[in-house]
Amino acid sequence: MGALAKTLPSGVGLIELSGPLLSEQELEGLRATARGFVDAGVQKLVIDLSGVTYLNSSAMAVLVSVHTTYSKRHWQLKLCGIKKNVHVVFAITNLDKVFTIEDTRVRAVEILKQQH
């Protein structure tokens, strides 16, 4: 898995993931990256899954944990770029109704920039 994390000039945090999210090492990297944004007080976060080819239940649990952390703080989290085969996992688990999912990173960032 590859991961890119940065804070955009707009103040929106971005985590870009690629490959299958399977190993505990990869998932711990995602956890630590998200924790870094929380610790830095980044209140708007986009997780770009456009490069992700597969998610297992452990990866879904990490995403739910990040969502819970952001929700409890009344912060905003959006997922974007989910491929059809990965979106099926969200639909089957009804997590597509829990997460706010945008088609593209540009759209997700634009919406977050406009929200206060």
DSSP file (Angstrom, degrees, kcal/mol; ACC not computed):
  #  RESIDUE AA STRUCTURE BP1 BP2  ACC     N-H-->O    O-->H-N    N-H-->O    O-->H-N    TCO  KAPPA ALPHA  PHI   PSI    X-CA   Y-CA   Z-CA
    1    1 A M              0   0    0      0, 0.0     2,-0.4     0, 0.0    18,-0.2   0.000 360.0 360.0 360.0 138.2    0.0    0.0    0.0
    2    2 A G  E     -A   18   0A   0     16,-1.2    16,-1.8    49,-0.1     2,-0.4  -0.863 360.0-170.1-105.3 147.9    1.1    3.5   -0.7
    3    3 A A  E     -A   17   0A   0     -2,-0.4     2,-0.4    14,-0.2    14,-0.2  -0.998  10.0-172.1-140.8 136.6    0.0    6.4    1.4
    4    4 A L  E     -A   16   0A   0     12,-2.3    12,-3.2    -2,-0.4     2,-0.4  -0.996   9.6-176.9-125.1 130.4    0.4   10.1    0.9
    5    5 A A  E     +A   15   0A   0     -2,-0.4     2,-0.3    10,-0.2    10,-0.2  -0.994  15.4 141.1-131.7 132.8   -0.7   12.5    3.6
    6    6 A K  E     -A   14   0A   0      8,-2.1     8,-2.7    -2,-0.4     2,-0.6  -0.985  46.3-116.6-158.9 161.5   -0.6   16.3    3.5
    7    7 A T  E     -A   13   0A   0     -2,-0.3     6,-0.2     6,-0.2     5,-0.1  -0.934  35.6-135.3-103.4 124.7   -2.5   19.3    4.6
    8    8 A L    >   -     0   0    0      4,-3.0     3,-2.7    -2,-0.6     6,-0.0  -0.321  26.7-103.6 -74.7 160.0   -3.8   21.3    1.7
    9    9 A P  T 3  S+     0   0    0      0, 0.0    -1,-0.1     0, 0.0    -2,-0.0   0.773 122.1  62.7 -55.5 -25.7   -3.4   25.1    1.6
   10   10 A S  T 3  S-     0   0    0      2,-0.1     3,-0.1     1,-0.1    -2,-0.0   0.564 120.6-109.2 -75.5  -7.5   -7.2   25.3    2.4
   11   11 A G  S <  S+     0   0    0     -3,-2.7    33,-0.4     1,-0.3     2,-0.4   0.395  76.3 135.2  92.6  -2.8   -6.5   23.6    5.7
   12   12 A V        -     0   0    0     31,-0.1    -4,-3.0    30,-0.1    -1,-0.3  -0.665  52.3-132.4 -80.5 131.0   -8.2   20.3    4.6
   13   13 A G  E     -Ab   7  45A   0     31,-3.4    33,-2.5    -2,-0.4     2,-0.4  -0.565  21.0-159.9 -80.0 147.9   -6.2   17.2    5.5
   14   14 A L  E     -Ab   6  46A   0     -8,-2.7    -8,-2.1    -2,-0.2     2,-0.5  -0.992  15.6-176.9-135.0 127.8   -5.7   14.6    2.7
   15   15 A I  E     -Ab   5  47A   0     31,-2.6    33,-3.1    -2,-0.4     2,-0.5  -0.989  11.4-167.6-119.4 119.7   -4.8   10.9    3.0
   16   16 A E  E     -Ab   4  48A   0    -12,-3.2   -12,-2.3    -2,-0.5     2,-0.3  -0.939   8.5-170.4-110.7 121.6   -4.4    9.3   -0.4
   17   17 A L  E     -A    3   0A   0     31,-2.6    34,-1.0    -2,-0.5     2,-0.3  -0.792   5.3-176.5-112.6 152.5   -4.2    5.5   -0.3
   18   18 A S  E     +Ab   2  51A   0    -16,-1.8   -16,-1.2    -2,-0.3    34,-0.3  -0.994  43.1  19.2-147.4 154.7   -3.4    3.0   -3.0
   19   19 A G  E    S- b   0  52A   0     32,-3.2    34,-0.8    -2,-0.3    35,-0.6  -0.263 102.8 -31.4  84.4-174.4   -3.2   -0.8   -3.4
   20   20 A P  E     - b   0  54A   0      0, 0.0     2,-1.1     0, 0.0     3,-0.3  -0.614  52.7-141.1 -78.2 136.8   -5.0   -3.4   -1.3
   21   21 A L  E     + b   0  55A   0     33,-2.9    35,-1.1    -2,-0.3    38,-0.3  -0.799  60.6 116.4 -96.2  94.4   -5.4   -2.5    2.3
   22   22 A L        +     0   0    0     -2,-1.1    -1,-0.2    33,-0.1    36,-0.1   0.715  40.2  80.8-128.0 -47.6   -4.8   -5.8    3.9
   23   23 A S  S  > S-     0   0    0     -3,-0.3     4,-2.2     1,-0.1     5,-0.2  -0.310  72.0-125.9 -78.1 154.6   -1.8   -6.1    6.2
   24   24 A E  H  > S+     0   0    0      1,-0.2     4,-2.5     2,-0.2     5,-0.2   0.851 112.0  57.4 -62.6 -34.7   -1.7   -5.0    9.8
   25   25 A Q  H  > S+     0   0    0      2,-0.2     4,-1.8     1,-0.2    -1,-0.2   0.923 107.8  46.3 -63.1 -44.1    1.3   -2.8    9.0
   26   26 A E  H  > S+     0   0    0      1,-0.2     4,-1.9     2,-0.2    -2,-0.2   0.915 113.8  48.3 -63.2 -43.2   -0.6   -0.9    6.3
   27   27 A L  H  X S+     0   0    0     -4,-2.2     4,-2.6     1,-0.2    -2,-0.2   0.867 109.0  52.5 -68.8 -35.5   -3.6   -0.5    8.6
   28   28 A E  H  X S+     0   0    0     -4,-2.5     4,-2.8     2,-0.2    -1,-0.2   0.873 107.1  54.2 -66.3 -35.3   -1.4    0.8   11.5
   29   29 A G  H  X S+     0   0    0     -4,-1.8     4,-2.3     2,-0.2    -2,-0.2   0.908 109.3  47.1 -62.4 -41.8    0.1    3.3    9.0
   30   30 A L  H  X S+     0   0    0     -4,-1.9     4,-2.7     2,-0.2     5,-0.2   0.926 112.5  49.7 -64.2 -45.3   -3.4    4.5    8.2
   31   31 A R  H  X S+     0   0    0     -4,-2.6     4,-2.7     1,-0.2    -2,-0.2   0.938 112.9  46.5 -57.0 -48.3   -4.3    4.7   11.9
   32   32 A A  H  X S+     0   0    0     -4,-2.8     4,-2.0     2,-0.2    -1,-0.2   0.882 112.0  50.6 -65.2 -39.3   -1.1    6.6   12.7
   33   33 A T  H  X S+     0   0    0     -4,-2.3     4,-1.6     2,-0.2    -1,-0.2   0.942 112.8  45.3 -64.1 -47.4   -1.6    9.0    9.8
   34   34 A A  H  X S+     0   0    0     -4,-2.7     4,-2.2     1,-0.2    -2,-0.2   0.908 111.2  53.7 -62.3 -41.8   -5.2    9.8   10.8
   35   35 A R  H  X S+     0   0    0     -4,-2.7     4,-3.2    -5,-0.2    -1,-0.2   0.879 104.3  56.7 -60.0 -38.1   -4.1   10.2   14.5
   36   36 A G  H  X S+     0   0    0     -4,-2.0     4,-1.6     1,-0.2    -1,-0.2   0.892 107.0  47.8 -60.8 -41.0   -1.5   12.7   13.3
   37   37 A F  H  <>S+     0   0    0     -4,-1.6     5,-2.6     2,-0.2     4,-0.4   0.908 113.3  48.1 -66.0 -41.4   -4.2   14.8   11.7
   38   38 A V  H ><5S+     0   0    0     -4,-2.2     3,-1.6     1,-0.2    -2,-0.2   0.946 111.4  49.5 -63.1 -48.2   -6.4   14.6   14.8
   39   39 A D  H 3<5S+     0   0    0     -4,-3.2    -1,-0.2     1,-0.3    -2,-0.2   0.819 110.0  52.1 -61.1 -31.1   -3.4   15.5   17.1
   40   40 A A  T 3<5S-     0   0    0     -4,-1.6    -1,-0.3    -5,-0.2    -2,-0.2   0.516 115.9-117.0 -83.0  -4.9   -2.7   18.5   14.8
   41   41 A G  T < 5 +     0   0    0     -3,-1.6     2,-0.8    -4,-0.4    -3,-0.2   0.737  52.9 164.4  77.2  22.6   -6.3   19.7   15.1
   42   42 A V      < -     0   0    0     -5,-2.6    -1,-0.2    -6,-0.2    -2,-0.1  -0.655  14.8-173.5 -75.9 109.2   -7.1   19.3   11.4
   43   43 A Q        +     0   0    0     -2,-0.8    33,-2.9   -32,-0.1     2,-0.4   0.547  64.5  55.6 -88.5  -8.7  -10.9   19.4   11.5
   44   44 A K  E     + c   0  76A   0    -33,-0.4   -31,-3.4    31,-0.2     2,-0.4  -0.988  66.9 176.8-128.6 123.6  -11.6   18.6    7.9
   45   45 A L  E     -bc  13  77A   0     31,-2.5    33,-2.4    -2,-0.4     2,-0.5  -0.985  16.2-164.8-134.0 135.0  -10.2   15.4    6.4
   46   46 A V  E     -bc  14  78A   0    -33,-2.5   -31,-2.6    -2,-0.4     2,-0.6  -0.974   6.1-161.3-114.4 129.7  -10.5   13.7    3.0
   47   47 A I  E     -bc  15  79A   0     31,-2.6    33,-1.9    -2,-0.5     2,-0.7  -0.950  12.0-153.5-110.2 112.4   -9.5   10.0    2.6
   48   48 A D  E     +bc  16  80A   0    -33,-3.1   -31,-2.6    -2,-0.6     3,-0.3  -0.768  20.4 173.1 -91.4 114.2   -9.0    9.3   -1.1
   49   49 A L  E >   +     0   0A   0     31,-3.0     3,-1.9    -2,-0.7    34,-0.5   0.180  43.4 114.2-103.6  15.0   -9.5    5.7   -1.9
   50   50 A S  E 3  S+     0   0A   0      1,-0.3    -1,-0.2    30,-0.2   -32,-0.1   0.761  81.3  45.3 -62.2 -24.4   -9.3    6.0   -5.7
   51   51 A G  E 3  S+b   18   0A   0    -34,-1.0   -32,-3.2    -3,-0.3     2,-0.4   0.402  88.1 109.4 -96.9   2.7   -6.1    3.9   -5.7
   52   52 A V  E <   -b   19   0A   0     -3,-1.9    31,-0.4   -34,-0.3    34,-0.2  -0.669  40.6-179.4 -85.7 128.6   -7.4    1.2   -3.4
   53   53 A T  E     +     0   0A   0    -34,-0.8     2,-0.3    -2,-0.4    -1,-0.1   0.654  67.1  11.7-100.0 -19.3   -8.1   -2.1   -5.0
   54   54 A Y  E     -b   20   0A   0    -35,-0.6   -33,-2.9    32,-0.0     2,-0.4  -0.965  54.9-164.9-160.4 140.1   -9.4   -4.1   -2.1
   55   55 A L  E     -b   21   0A   0     -2,-0.3     2,-0.2   -35,-0.2   -33,-0.1  -0.994  10.8-160.7-125.0 134.2  -10.5   -3.5    1.5
   56   56 A N     >  -     0   0    0    -35,-1.1     4,-2.1    -2,-0.4     3,-0.2  -0.506  41.3 -91.8-101.3-179.2  -10.9   -6.2    4.1
   57   57 A S  H  > S+     0   0    0      1,-0.2     4,-2.1     2,-0.2     5,-0.1   0.830 125.5  56.1 -64.2 -31.8  -13.0   -6.0    7.3
   58   58 A S  H  > S+     0   0    0      2,-0.2     4,-1.8     1,-0.2    -1,-0.2   0.896 107.3  48.9 -66.5 -39.6  -10.0   -4.8    9.3
   59   59 A A  H  > S+     0   0    0    -38,-0.3     4,-2.2    -3,-0.2    -2,-0.2   0.906 110.2  51.3 -65.7 -41.1   -9.5   -1.9    6.9
   60   60 A M  H  X S+     0   0    0     -4,-2.1     4,-2.6     1,-0.2    -2,-0.2   0.903 107.6  53.8 -61.5 -39.8  -13.2   -1.0    7.2
   61   61 A A  H  X S+     0   0    0     -4,-2.1     4,-2.2     1,-0.2    -1,-0.2   0.882 107.4  50.3 -63.1 -38.4  -12.9   -1.1   11.0
   62   62 A V  H  X S+     0   0    0     -4,-1.8     4,-2.3     2,-0.2    -1,-0.2   0.928 111.0  48.7 -65.1 -44.4  -10.0    1.5   10.8
   63   63 A L  H  X S+     0   0    0     -4,-2.2     4,-2.6     1,-0.2    -2,-0.2   0.906 111.1  50.1 -61.9 -41.4  -12.1    3.7    8.6
   64   64 A V  H  X S+     0   0    0     -4,-2.6     4,-2.7     2,-0.2    -1,-0.2   0.899 109.1  52.5 -63.0 -39.9  -15.0    3.5   11.0
   65   65 A S  H  X S+     0   0    0     -4,-2.2     4,-2.4     2,-0.2    -2,-0.2   0.914 110.1  47.1 -61.8 -44.0  -12.7    4.3   13.9
   66   66 A V  H  X S+     0   0    0     -4,-2.3     4,-2.4     2,-0.2     5,-0.2   0.925 112.4  50.8 -63.1 -43.9  -11.5    7.5   12.1
   67   67 A H  H  X S+     0   0    0     -4,-2.6     4,-2.9     1,-0.2    -2,-0.2   0.923 110.3  49.2 -58.5 -45.6  -15.1    8.4   11.3
   68   68 A T  H  X S+     0   0    0     -4,-2.7     4,-2.6     2,-0.2    -1,-0.2   0.912 109.9  51.2 -61.4 -44.2  -16.0    7.9   14.9
   69   69 A T  H  X S+     0   0    0     -4,-2.4     4,-1.0     1,-0.2    -1,-0.2   0.924 114.5  43.1 -59.4 -46.0  -13.1   10.1   16.1
   70   70 A Y  H  <>S+     0   0    0     -4,-2.4     5,-3.0     1,-0.2     4,-0.3   0.907 113.6  51.2 -68.3 -41.9  -14.1   12.9   13.7
   71   71 A S  H ><5S+     0   0    0     -4,-2.9     3,-1.6     1,-0.2    -2,-0.2   0.910 105.5  55.0 -63.0 -43.0  -17.8   12.6   14.5
   72   72 A K  H 3<5S+     0   0    0     -4,-2.6    -1,-0.2     1,-0.3    -2,-0.2   0.810 111.5  45.3 -61.4 -29.0  -17.3   12.8   18.2
   73   73 A R  T 3<5S-     0   0    0     -4,-1.0    -1,-0.3    -3,-0.3    -2,-0.2   0.443 114.0-118.5 -91.5  -0.7  -15.4   16.1   17.8
   74   74 A H  T < 5 +     0   0    0     -3,-1.6    -3,-0.2    -4,-0.3     2,-0.2   0.835  69.6 140.1  61.7  33.7  -18.0   17.4   15.3
   75   75 A W      < -     0   0    0     -5,-3.0     2,-0.4    -6,-0.2    -1,-0.2  -0.440  52.1-107.6 -96.1 176.6  -15.3   17.5   12.7
   76   76 A Q  E     +c   44   0A   0    -33,-2.9   -31,-2.5    -2,-0.2     2,-0.4  -0.917  31.1 177.5-120.4 134.4  -15.8   16.6    9.1
   77   77 A L  E     -c   45   0A   0     -2,-0.4    23,-0.5   -33,-0.2     2,-0.4  -0.996   3.1-177.5-131.7 135.0  -14.6   13.5    7.2
   78   78 A K  E     -c   46   0A   0    -33,-2.4   -31,-2.6    -2,-0.4     2,-0.3  -0.992  13.3-151.7-131.4 142.6  -15.2   12.6    3.6
   79   79 A L  E     +cd  47 101A   0     21,-2.6    23,-2.8    -2,-0.4     2,-0.3  -0.807  23.8 179.1-102.2 152.0  -14.2    9.6    1.6
   80   80 A C  E     +cd  48 102A   0    -33,-1.9   -31,-3.0    -2,-0.3   -30,-0.2  -0.982  45.8  31.4-149.7 163.0  -13.8    9.9   -2.2
   81   81 A G        +     0   0    0     21,-1.2     2,-0.5    22,-0.4   -29,-0.2   0.762  64.1 173.4  68.2  29.4  -12.8    8.0   -5.3
   82   82 A I        -     0   0    0     20,-0.4    -1,-0.2    -3,-0.1   -32,-0.1  -0.575  28.0-130.7 -77.6 123.6  -14.1    4.6   -4.3
   83   83 A K     >  -     0   0    0    -34,-0.5     4,-2.9    -2,-0.5     3,-0.5  -0.285  23.4-109.4 -67.2 156.8  -14.0    2.1   -7.1
   84   84 A K  H  > S+     0   0    0      1,-0.2     4,-1.6     2,-0.2    -1,-0.1   0.895 117.7  51.7 -56.5 -44.3  -17.1    0.1   -7.9
   85   85 A N  H  4 S+     0   0    0      1,-0.2     4,-0.5     2,-0.2    -1,-0.2   0.825 115.2  42.4 -66.9 -29.4  -15.7   -3.2   -6.5
   86   86 A V  H >> S+     0   0    0     -3,-0.5     4,-1.1     2,-0.2     3,-0.8   0.833 107.5  60.6 -81.5 -35.2  -14.7   -1.5   -3.3
   87   87 A H  H 3X S+     0   0    0     -4,-2.9     4,-2.5     1,-0.3    -2,-0.2   0.821  92.9  67.2 -62.0 -30.3  -18.0    0.4   -3.0
   88   88 A V  H 3X S+     0   0    0     -4,-1.6     4,-3.0     1,-0.2    -1,-0.3   0.888  96.9  54.0 -56.6 -39.6  -19.8   -2.9   -2.9
   89   89 A V  H <> S+     0   0    0     -3,-0.8     4,-1.7    -4,-0.5     6,-0.3   0.909 109.2  47.7 -62.4 -41.9  -18.2   -3.6    0.5
   90   90 A F  H  <>S+     0   0    0     -4,-1.1     6,-1.5     2,-0.2     5,-1.5   0.904 114.0  47.6 -64.2 -41.1  -19.6   -0.2    1.7
   91   91 A A  H ><5S+     0   0    0     -4,-2.5     3,-1.0     3,-0.2    -2,-0.2   0.922 110.2  50.3 -67.7 -45.1  -23.0   -1.0    0.3
   92   92 A I  H 3<5S+     0   0    0     -4,-3.0    -1,-0.2     1,-0.3    -2,-0.2   0.876 116.5  41.6 -61.7 -37.9  -23.2   -4.5    1.8
   93   93 A T  T 3<5S-     0   0    0     -4,-1.7    -1,-0.3    -5,-0.2    -2,-0.2   0.443 108.8-124.2 -89.1   0.0  -22.3   -3.3    5.2
   94   94 A N  T X 5S+     0   0    0     -3,-1.0     3,-1.4    -4,-0.4     4,-0.3   0.611  75.7 127.0  64.3  13.8  -24.5   -0.2    4.9
   95   95 A L  G >>< +     0   0    0     -5,-1.5     4,-2.6    -6,-0.3     3,-0.6   0.643  56.0  75.8 -75.2 -12.7  -21.5    1.9    5.6
   96   96 A D  G 34 S+     0   0    0     -6,-1.5    -1,-0.3     1,-0.2     5,-0.2   0.683  96.3  50.2 -67.9 -14.9  -22.3    3.9    2.5
   97   97 A K  G <4 S+     0   0    0     -3,-1.4    -1,-0.2    -7,-0.3    -2,-0.2   0.575 111.9  47.4 -93.7 -13.3  -25.0    5.4    4.6
   98   98 A V  T <4 S+     0   0    0     -3,-0.6    -2,-0.2    -4,-0.3     2,-0.2   0.870 107.0  58.2 -91.3 -47.6  -22.6    6.2    7.5
   99   99 A F  S  < S-     0   0    0     -4,-2.6     2,-0.7    -9,-0.1   -21,-0.1  -0.525  81.1-126.0 -84.4 149.7  -19.8    7.8    5.5
  100  100 A T        -     0   0    0    -23,-0.5   -21,-2.6    -2,-0.2     2,-0.5  -0.887  35.7-168.5 -91.2 118.4  -20.1   10.9    3.3
  101  101 A I  E     -d   79   0A   0     -2,-0.7     2,-0.3    -5,-0.2   -21,-0.2  -0.937   9.7-171.1-118.5 126.9  -18.7    9.7    0.0
  102  102 A E  E     -d   80   0A   0    -23,-2.8   -21,-1.2    -2,-0.5   -20,-0.4  -0.822  28.2-127.2-111.6 154.4  -17.9   12.0   -3.0
  103  103 A D  S    S+     0   0    0     -2,-0.3   -22,-0.4   -23,-0.2     2,-0.3   0.903  88.7  25.4 -66.7 -41.5  -16.9   10.8   -6.5
  104  104 A T  S  > S-     0   0    0    -24,-0.1     4,-2.1     1,-0.1     5,-0.1  -0.856  70.2-124.9-128.1 158.7  -13.7   12.9   -6.7
  105  105 A R  H  > S+     0   0    0     -2,-0.3     4,-2.9     2,-0.2     5,-0.3   0.901 112.4  56.5 -63.3 -42.4  -11.1   14.4   -4.4
  106  106 A V  H  > S+     0   0    0      1,-0.2     4,-2.5     2,-0.2    -1,-0.2   0.928 109.2  45.9 -57.0 -46.6  -11.7   17.8   -6.0
  107  107 A R  H  > S+     0   0    0      2,-0.2     4,-2.4     1,-0.2    -1,-0.2   0.923 112.8  49.8 -63.5 -45.2  -15.4   17.6   -5.1
  108  108 A A  H  X S+     0   0    0     -4,-2.1     4,-2.1     1,-0.2    -2,-0.2   0.922 113.6  45.2 -61.0 -45.7  -14.8   16.4   -1.6
  109  109 A V  H  X S+     0   0    0     -4,-2.9     4,-2.6     2,-0.2    -1,-0.2   0.917 111.5  53.0 -65.8 -43.5  -12.2   19.2   -0.9
  110  110 A E  H  X S+     0   0    0     -4,-2.5     4,-1.5    -5,-0.3    -2,-0.2   0.922 109.9  47.9 -58.5 -45.5  -14.4   21.9   -2.4
  111  111 A I  H  X S+     0   0    0     -4,-2.4     4,-1.1     1,-0.2     3,-0.2   0.924 113.0  47.8 -62.7 -44.7  -17.4   20.9   -0.2
  112  112 A L  H  < S+     0   0    0     -4,-2.1     3,-0.3     1,-0.2    -1,-0.2   0.878 107.7  55.6 -65.7 -36.7  -15.2   20.9    2.9
  113  113 A K  H  < S+     0   0    0     -4,-2.6    -1,-0.2     1,-0.2    -2,-0.2   0.850 109.0  48.5 -62.8 -33.2  -13.7   24.3    2.1
  114  114 A Q  H  < S+     0   0    0     -4,-1.5    -1,-0.2    -3,-0.2     2,-0.2   0.716  98.3  83.2 -80.8 -21.2  -17.2   25.8    1.8
  115  115 A Q     <        0   0    0     -4,-1.1     0, 0.0    -3,-0.3     0, 0.0  -0.572 360.0 360.0 -87.2 147.2  -18.4   24.3    5.2
  116  116 A H              0   0    0     -2,-0.2    -1,-0.1     0, 0.0    -4,-0.1   0.396 360.0 360.0-109.1 360.0  -17.7   26.0    8.5
